[in-house]
């Protein structure tokens, strides 16, 4: 059930981001997820699951949207996640 909710959340975020005309909508959601990673182990696992599914969802090509726009947002999201996790 949790995985289904996470996937639903990520798909909704994807739709919202493609409708958002402002630059950098991924910053807000990453800022909301990061506190999960600083809590208990269960919260950290949930936060990592959300980040993982979010990157996967944004990397999946959707027929209704241009592939170039999708790749641009997916790369931007990935770089924001890596920067916040201090991995890049």
C-alpha distance (Angstrom), angle and dihedral (degrees) to the residues before:
residue distance angle dihedral
X1 . . .
X2 3.81 . .
X3 3.79 92.5 .
X4 3.81 91.2 50.8
X5 3.81 90.3 51.8
X6 3.80 91.6 48.7
X7 3.82 91.2 50.4
X8 3.81 91.0 48.0
X9 3.80 90.6 49.5
X10 3.81 91.8 49.8
X11 3.80 93.2 48.9
X12 3.78 90.8 50.4
X13 3.79 89.7 50.3
X14 3.80 90.2 51.2
X15 3.79 92.3 52.6
X16 3.80 91.6 46.9
X17 3.80 93.0 49.0
X18 3.78 92.9 53.1
X19 3.80 89.8 50.8
X20 3.81 93.0 46.2
X21 3.80 112.6 95.5
X22 3.81 95.3 -168.7
X23 3.78 120.5 97.8
X24 3.80 117.0 -105.9
X25 3.83 108.1 13.5
X26 3.80 88.9 160.8
X27 3.81 92.2 70.1
X28 3.80 91.8 69.6
X29 3.80 96.5 52.1
X30 3.79 93.0 43.9
X31 3.81 88.8 52.3
X32 3.82 88.2 53.5
X33 3.81 93.5 49.2
X34 3.82 98.1 45.6
X35 3.85 95.6 74.8
X36 3.82 88.0 60.7
X37 3.79 88.7 62.3
X38 3.79 91.3 55.9
X39 3.81 95.9 54.0
X40 3.80 133.3 70.0
X41 3.79 123.3 -34.3
X42 3.82 91.5 -98.4
X43 3.80 90.8 53.2
X44 3.80 91.2 46.9
X45 3.80 91.3 51.9
X46 3.80 90.4 50.1
X47 3.81 91.8 48.2
X48 3.80 91.8 50.2
X49 3.80 90.5 47.0
X50 3.81 90.5 52.8
X51 3.82 92.2 47.5
X52 3.80 91.8 47.3
X53 3.80 94.5 48.5
X54 3.80 90.9 43.9
X55 3.80 92.3 54.9
X56 3.83 90.2 44.9
X57 3.79 92.5 49.2
X58 3.78 93.3 48.0
X59 3.81 90.5 48.5
X60 3.81 92.6 53.7
X61 3.80 111.8 95.8
X62 3.81 115.2 -124.1
X63 3.81 116.9 -155.5
X64 3.81 94.5 -139.2
X65 3.80 94.2 58.8
X66 3.78 131.5 58.7
X67 3.77 114.0 -95.0
X68 3.80 92.0 -136.4
X69 3.80 92.6 56.0
X70 3.79 91.4 46.6
X71 3.81 92.5 50.6
X72 3.79 91.4 48.0
X73 3.80 92.4 53.4
X74 3.81 93.1 42.6
X75 3.81 92.0 52.7
X76 3.80 91.5 45.6
X77 3.82 90.8 50.1
X78 3.80 92.0 48.0
X79 3.80 92.1 50.5
X80 3.82 91.8 48.4
X81 3.82 91.1 50.2
X82 3.81 92.8 48.2
X83 3.80 91.8 46.5
X84 3.81 91.8 50.3
X85 3.80 91.3 47.5
X86 3.82 89.3 45.5
X87 3.78 92.7 -127.3
X88 3.80 102.0 120.9
